[in-house]
Amino acid sequence: MRFLTLALVGVIVLLQNPLWFGKGGWLKVLELERQVAAQKHDNVGLRQRNAALDAEVRDLKEGYDAIEERARSELSMIRRDEIFFQVLEPPNHLAAASGEPNH
């Protein structure tokens, strides 16, 4: 009787092994669920980034304000009817010689 009980327990353990440690076992499922949750979190950030890039592309295609802003900041361009003033700081050795305070 004792041998039969041990044999049945052994069979049950052998049958449970794939359920816990096999290719589609519980441990593998839990790991895959964790990976899916991490990927969903990454996807949220990527969707926000894509939305911002899409808005910038639409703004560049339709609006002249964004084009003008980029031309001014990146290319240092001005309009035809504007006057550009450039204020230069004197070099340090000239400012020290004239007694002006150094900024």
C-alpha positions as CSV (number, residue, x, y, z in Angstrom):
1,M,0.0,0.0,0.0
2,R,2.8,2.4,0.9
3,F,4.5,1.6,-2.4
4,L,1.3,2.4,-4.4
5,T,1.0,5.8,-2.6
6,L,4.6,6.7,-3.3
7,A,4.2,5.7,-6.9
8,L,1.0,7.8,-7.3
9,V,2.7,10.8,-5.7
10,G,5.7,10.3,-8.1
11,V,3.4,10.2,-11.1
12,I,1.6,13.4,-9.9
13,V,4.9,15.1,-9.5
14,L,6.0,14.1,-13.0
15,L,2.7,15.3,-14.4
16,Q,3.0,18.6,-12.6
17,N,6.6,19.3,-13.8
18,P,5.6,20.6,-17.3
19,L,2.9,22.7,-15.7
20,W,5.4,24.6,-13.5
21,F,8.7,24.4,-15.4
22,G,7.8,23.6,-19.0
23,K,7.7,25.8,-22.1
24,G,4.2,27.1,-21.3
25,G,4.4,26.7,-17.5
26,W,3.3,29.1,-14.9
27,L,6.8,30.5,-14.3
28,K,7.3,31.2,-18.0
29,V,3.8,32.9,-18.1
30,L,4.6,35.1,-15.2
31,E,7.9,36.2,-16.8
32,L,6.1,36.9,-20.1
33,E,3.5,38.9,-18.3
34,R,6.2,41.0,-16.6
35,Q,7.8,41.6,-20.0
36,V,4.5,42.6,-21.6
37,A,3.9,45.1,-18.8
38,A,7.4,46.6,-19.2
39,Q,6.8,46.9,-23.0
40,K,3.5,48.6,-22.5
41,H,5.2,51.1,-20.2
42,D,7.8,51.8,-22.9
43,N,5.1,52.1,-25.6
44,V,3.3,54.9,-23.7
45,G,6.5,57.0,-23.7
46,L,7.1,56.2,-27.4
47,R,3.5,57.2,-28.3
48,Q,3.9,60.5,-26.5
49,R,7.2,61.1,-28.4
50,N,5.6,60.2,-31.7
51,A,2.7,62.6,-31.0
52,A,5.1,65.4,-30.3
53,L,7.0,64.7,-33.5
54,D,3.8,64.5,-35.5
55,A,2.6,67.8,-34.1
56,E,6.0,69.4,-35.1
57,V,5.8,67.9,-38.6
58,R,2.2,69.3,-39.1
59,D,3.3,72.7,-37.8
60,L,6.2,72.8,-40.2
61,K,4.0,71.7,-43.1
62,E,1.2,74.1,-42.4
63,G,2.5,77.0,-40.3
64,Y,5.0,79.6,-41.2
65,D,5.7,80.5,-37.6
66,A,7.7,77.3,-36.9
67,I,9.7,77.8,-40.1
68,E,10.5,81.4,-39.2
69,E,11.5,80.4,-35.7
70,R,13.9,77.7,-37.0
71,A,15.3,80.1,-39.6
72,R,16.0,82.7,-36.9
73,S,17.5,80.4,-34.3
74,E,19.4,77.8,-36.4
75,L,20.3,79.9,-39.4
76,S,20.5,83.4,-37.9
77,M,18.2,84.7,-40.7
78,I,16.3,88.0,-40.5
79,R,13.5,89.5,-42.6
80,R,14.0,92.0,-45.3
81,D,12.3,94.8,-43.4
82,E,14.2,94.2,-40.2
83,I,17.4,95.9,-38.9
84,F,19.8,93.7,-37.1
85,F,21.9,95.1,-34.3
86,Q,24.7,93.1,-32.9
87,V,26.1,94.2,-29.5
88,L,29.7,93.0,-28.9
89,E,31.3,92.9,-25.5
90,P,34.9,94.3,-25.5
91,P,37.6,91.7,-25.1
92,N,38.8,91.2,-21.5
93,H,42.2,92.8,-22.0
94,L,40.6,96.0,-23.3
95,A,38.0,96.2,-20.6
96,A,40.7,95.7,-17.9
97,A,42.9,98.5,-19.4
98,S,40.0,101.0,-19.6
99,G,38.9,100.3,-16.0
100,E,35.5,99.0,-16.9
101,P,34.0,96.3,-14.7
102,N,34.2,92.8,-16.1
103,H,30.9,90.9,-16.5
